[in-house]
Amino acid sequence: MSERNTDEVETGFQALAAVLGRESRKLHRVMRAANFQPVSEADVVPVRPCLRCLDGGLRTVGYLRGSIMAHAVFACDTCGDVILSG
């Protein structure tokens, strides 16, 4: 069997729809931050496998803007884990 080397992609609308309504306090806290900017509905964003639950997909839901750069925010559609890009 070969491993998946490339990320899947979807629209920002699909990514947000997949995770909104999840009972993840961490996701809700990040999304309420003043420097959080959600993905645009028309953006094409990657979906990555969740390394925590090994079942769901990490959906790109937005960006936390800093003074120098923005960090992508990924949320799992299954376990609700939230990861920031490095």
N, C-alpha and C positions, 0 to 999 in steps of 0.2 A: 504494500500500500504506500502511496506517496502522500507526503504531508502537504497541506495547503500553504503555498508560498506567498500568495497575494491576498490582499484584503478584499472583501466584498464591498460594494458601495451601495448607497441608497440616498434618497433625497432627505434633506433636513426635516421635512414634514413627516416622512416615515420614521425617522430616528426619534423625533420627539413623541410621536404617537405611540411608539413601542414602549417608552418608559414612563410617560405621564400617567398618573394614577397609581403608581407603585408606592408602597408604604415605606419608602426609604427616607428616614430623617436626614441622613447625610446629603442625599440628592436635593431635598427641599431646602436645606440650609445653604447649600452652594448656589442654588438657583435664586435664592433671595438676596444674595450678596450684591452690594451696590456696583461692584465691578464685573458682574456676570453679564455676558451678552449671549443670548440663545442663537443657535444656528438659524440662518434664514431658511424658510420653507423650500426654496428652490436650490439651495446649496447641495452639492453632491459630496457626501461625507463617507469615510470608511466605517465598516463594521468589523470588529476584531473578536476573536474568541475570548471568553472570560476565563482567566486562569484561576479564579477563585472557586467558582462552582463547576467549571468544565462543562456546563450545559448551555448557558446563555450566550448572548452576543453583547459586546461592549459597543454601545451606540454613541456616536458623537452628538452631544446635546448642546454644546456651546463652548464659550471661552471665558476664562478669567483674565481680564486685562490687568497687566502690571504696568509699571512706569517704563519698562524697556521692551517687554514682549508679552504676548498673550499665551496662556497655557490652555490647550484643548481639554475639555471635560468629557470623560467617557462614563456612561452608566450602563450597568448590566440590565438587560430586559428580564432576567430571571431572578437573580439573587439581590439586585438593587445596589451592588457594590459601586462605588464611585472612585475613579482614578483620574488624576491629572497628568498630562503629558509632562515629560521632563524638560 
